[in-house]
Amino acid sequence: MNKIANGELPPVQFVANGRTYNYGYYLADGIYQKWQTFVKLLKKPEAQDTTYSTTHSYSHGGHKKHAQPARTRRPAPPPHAVDSAALVAVKAAFNNASYFASWTPDIPCCAWPGVDCEGSTGRVVSLDILLDYGVAGPVPGHAIAGLTRLRSLEVYKLPGVSGAIPAALARLSGLLDLTISQTGVSGPVSSFLARSRSSTSRRCSIFSSAGHLAFLDLSHNNLPGSIPADFLAVRFVLIDLSCNRLTGDASVLFGPGPGSTELVSVNLWPNAFSFDMSQVHLTDRLASLDVSHSRIYGHIPALVANLTELQSFDVSYNRLCGAVPDGAAARFGIHSFEHNRCLCGAPLPNPCH
C-alpha cells in the first residue's frame, strides 16, 4: 500500500454512474467477502429496456464487492403468476422474516427487493437474499426451483441459513450464476451441481447447459468432502470454494477439459486439498489464483511467469518444492510463496542449490 500512498497506481480506468475514474478501487475495511480480483460481471443484459453499467475493480485488501448494476428501466411488466407464487413460498419457508417485509401483494413481485425480472416477459431471472441475520433455516430448494427461468441466485451473508445445498436446485436448468456464501450451509458439494451429460444418471443438474459460462461461489460455509469429477465439464469463469473443509484433489478444476479454458478466477484457500501443482493446467485467461493454506505438493509450473492476465497469485502455506519460476518473483511478492516445504529462489530468502 506504500505505492498507493505515494500516488503510484496501476493504469486502471473505469466508468461508474457516468463518471470516469483513472485509478483502481481499493477495499480495505474488512467487511467484504474475500476475493482477489473483481471479475464477477453481468454476463448478459436481460432486456433492451434495462441499462447496466459494470466496472473492473481490483482489491488489494483481498475482498470482493458485490456488484449492484445501475439500472434505468421502464415500468415493470405484469408479474408471472407462477413466479409470484414461488417467491411467496420462499418467504414462507423463511418464516416470513422481516427481510421480506416489503414482499407484499400490493407491490408487483418484480419490484420486490432482491428480485429482478426479464423486461419482455416479466419472468424472474435473478434472486438475491443478502446480509440479514434474521433469515434462518435451510435453503428452500423446492420453492426456489419454482422460479423456472432463474439465471442467478445469490444467498449471501445469512449465518442463520443451514442444512445442505438442496438437490431441488438442479431443476433450474438455466441457472448460470450460483452464490451461497457466508452461511451455515454444510454437507458435501454434490455432483448434482454439475453432472456430466455423459453420465448414466438421468437426474437433472445445475450448470449442465452446453456452451454456457458458469459462476459458482460456495465460499465461507461448512462444506466437507471432495470436488465432484463432473466439475471438469463445466465452463466455469469464476469459482470460489474458499473457507470450507474440503479435501482431496482439486486439480479437476483446471483440466485439461472443455471447461478449464474459460477460468478467470479460482479461490480455494484455506481447505485441505492435496494435489500435484506440477500437473495443473493453467489457462492463459487466468487473472486470479489463490490455493494457499492447503496441502498442495510438487513444483510451481514455469508457465505462471508467462500468464499475462494473471494479477493475483498465492500458493503460500503448502508443501511445494523447487525454484520459484523466473519472472514470477518480480510480479508477485514473497507472501505469495512463503511457508512451503522446500521452495527456493527469489523472492524467498533461501537460494536454490
N, C-alpha and C positions, 0 to 999 in steps of 0.2 A: 504493500500500500504506500510505501515511500515514494514510488514513482508517480502515483496518482496525486499525492500531496504536492509534488513538485511540478505538476502540470504535464507529466509525460504520459499521455493517454494513448491507447491504441486507436487506429483510424477506423472508427465506427460511426456510421451515420444512419439515423432512422427518423421517421416522422410519427408523431403522436399528437392526436387532436389538432391536426393542421399545422403543427409547429415542427420545424426541422431541428434536430439535435446532432451535434458533431462530436459527441463523446458517449462512452458507454454508460449503462445504467447499473449501478452497483448496489447490492442489497447486503447490509451488514448488521442488521438489528436482531438477527437470530430468530425471527418469528416465522420465516418461510420454510417450506419443505426443502430438504437437502437436494440440490441439483447442481450439476456442473455447468451446464450451458442451456440458456433459454432457447429451446428448439421446438417446443410444442406449439405449433402454429395451427390456425384454422386451415383445414385441408381443402375445403371446397365451399364457396358461398352457397347457401341453401336456396336462394331465390334472387331474382333480379331486383326485387324491391327492398333488399336488405344490403346495406353497405357495411363492409368490415374493414377495419384497419388493423394490421398486425405489424409487429416490430421484432427485430432481432435484438437481444439484450443479453449481456453477459454478467455473471455474478462472481466476483472474487470471494465473496463470503460463502459461496457454495450452496446457494439456495435458488429455488425456482419460484417465481411469482406467477400465480395462476392468471392466465390471460383472460381479460374481460373485453370482448370486442366492442368497439364503438359502433353503435347502430343508429341508422336513420331509416325508419320504416313507416310504411303505410299502416292504416288501421288493421288490426289482426283479423284474419279470416274467421269465419264461424268455426268453433271447436268441433272436432270429430267426437261423436258420442262415445265410441269405444275407448278412445284415449282419455276422455274426461272420466269415464268410469274407472279406468285403470289407475289414474292419478288419485282419485278418491280412495281407491283400495290401498295405494301406497301410504297415504295419510293415515288411514285407519290402522294399517299394520304397525305404524309407529305410534299408535295410541293417541292420535290427534295432537301430537306435541305442539308446543307453542310456535315452533319454527314454521308450521303450516297454517298459522292463524289467518293469513290473507288468502288462503286457498278456499274461497267461498263461492257458492253458486251464483251470486250476483256479479261475479267477475269471470269473464271467459278464461278458460284454463290456459290459453296461450299467453295470457297476461300475468299468470301467476309467477312469483319469483322462482327462478331456477328452471323454468320451463321455456323451451324455445321450439317454435313451430315452423314448418315449411310454409313459405308465403303463399304458394299456389294452391295447396291442398288443405292447410290447417292441421296436418298431422304432426304430432310431437316427434321431433328428431333429436332433441337434446334434453337431458335432465341432470341438474346439479343439485345436490344436497350437501351443504358445506358449513363448517365452522359453527357447530352447535353442540353443547354438552347435554342438552335435553332430549335429543333424538337417540333413542335406545332400542335395542332388540336386534334380531337377525335381519340381514338384508332381505326384503320381501321379494324374492325372486319371481314368484308366480304373478304378483301384482305388476312388477316392472315388465315382465315378459308380455303383458297385455299391450304394451306400447310397441306394436309390431313394426313400426317404421323407425324405431330408435337407432340413431347412429353414434351417439355419445352419451356415456353415463359416468358421472363423477360423484363419488361418495367420499368426501374428504374431511378429515379432522373431526370425526364423530367418535369420540372414545367410548361412547355407550353402545355402539353398534358391535355386535359379536356374532359368533357362530361361523359356519363355513361359507365359502363363496357358493351361492345356490346354483345347482345344476340347471334350474329353470331358465337361467340367463342364456343358456345355449340355444334357446328358441329364438333369440334375437339375431336372425341371420344377417342383418345389415349393420350390426354393431362394428364400428371401426376403432372406437376410442373408449377404453375402459380404465377408469381410475377408482380404486378402492384403497385409500391411503390414510395412515394415521388413525386407524380404528382398532377395535379389539378383535377383528376377524382372525380366525385361526383355521386349522385344518390344512390339508395338502393343496398344492397347486394342481388341480385336477386336469386330466387330459381332455375333458370336455371343452376347455378353453381353446384348444387348437388341434382337434383331432384331424389327422390327415385324410384327404379324400381317398387315399388308397387303403385306409383302414377297413377291416372287415365289419366293424361296427356300423350299424345304420343310425345310431343316435346322432342327434344334432350336435353342433359345436360352434362356439364363438370363433371369429376370425377364420372361418372356413371359405369365405367368398374368394374365388380365384381372382388374382390380379389386383386386389385392393391392398393398400398400405394400412398398417395397424399401429396403434399406440397403446401400450399397456403399462400401467403404474400400479403396482401392488406393494409399494414401499411402506415401511413403518407399521407392520402388522405383526401377527404371531404365527406366520406360516412356516410349518416344518416340512421335511421331506425333500424330494428332488424335483428337478425341472422335467416336465414331460418331453420325451423324444420328439413328439409331433410338433414342438415349437420350431423345429428346423424348417418346416414347410411354410411358416408364416412370414410374410413380408413386413417384419417389424421395422419401423423407423426409429421408434423410441421404446425402450424397455427399462423399467426401474423396479428391481426386486430388493432394493436395499433395506437394511434393518429388519430382517426377519431371522428365522432359524433354519434356513435352507442348507442342504448338504449335497454332496455328490458332484457330478460332472456338469458344469455349466457351459462347456465348450460347444454344446449343441446350438447355442445361440449364435455362434459365429460361423457356422457352416463347415465346409463349403456346402451350399444348398441354395435353392431358389429364393429363400427369404433373406439370407445373410447379406446380400449385395446392397440392400437398402438401409442398413443400420447407420444411424447418425449418432445416437446417444445410448450408452449402456451403463447402468449403475447397479452394481451388485454388492457393494460394501454394506455393513460387515456381516458376513454369513460364514458358513464353514464349507464352502465349495472347495473341491480338490480336483485339479486337472492340470495337464501339462501345457503351460503357456507357450512352449516352443511350437506346438502343433496348431495353435489358434490361427484362423484365417481372418485377417483384419481388412475390411473393405476400405477403399480409398475415399468413401463418403464420410467415414467416421470423424466426428468432431469432438466427442467426449467419451472417455472410458475410465471408469473407476471400479477396480476389482480389488481394492485394498482390504486389509484386515480379514484375510481368509487363509486358505491352506494351499495356495497355488504354487506349483513347483516348475522346474525346467528353467529356460532362459527367456529373456525378452526378445521377440523377433526383431531382426535388424530392420525390417520394413517400417517399424514405428518412426524412425528418423525421417522417412520419406513421405509420410502421410501429410499432405499439405493442408488438409482441412482440420487436422487434429489440433485442438486448442487446449484441451484439458486431459491429463493422463496421470493416473495414480495406481501404482502396483505395490505400494508400501505395505509393511507388516504381512509378508507372505514368506514363502520358502524358496524364493528364486535364487539362482546362481548364475555365474558367468559375468561378462562385461556388459555394462550399460552401452547400448549401441551408439556409435559415433553420430553426433548430430542431435541425439535426444538430450544429451546433457545440457546443451545450450538452450534448448527450447523449454525444458521442464526442470524445476529446481530439485534440490536434494530431497525435499519432503515427498516427492513422487516415487522415490526409490528406497528410502531408508528402511531399516529394520527388516531386512531379508536375510536369509541364511548365509549366502555367500556371494551376493552381488558385489561387483568391484568396478573400479574406474570412476572417472569424473561423472557426476559431481560428488560422488561419495569419497570419503577421506582415505579409504583403503585402496591402494593400487592393485592392479591385476598382475599376477606373476606368471 
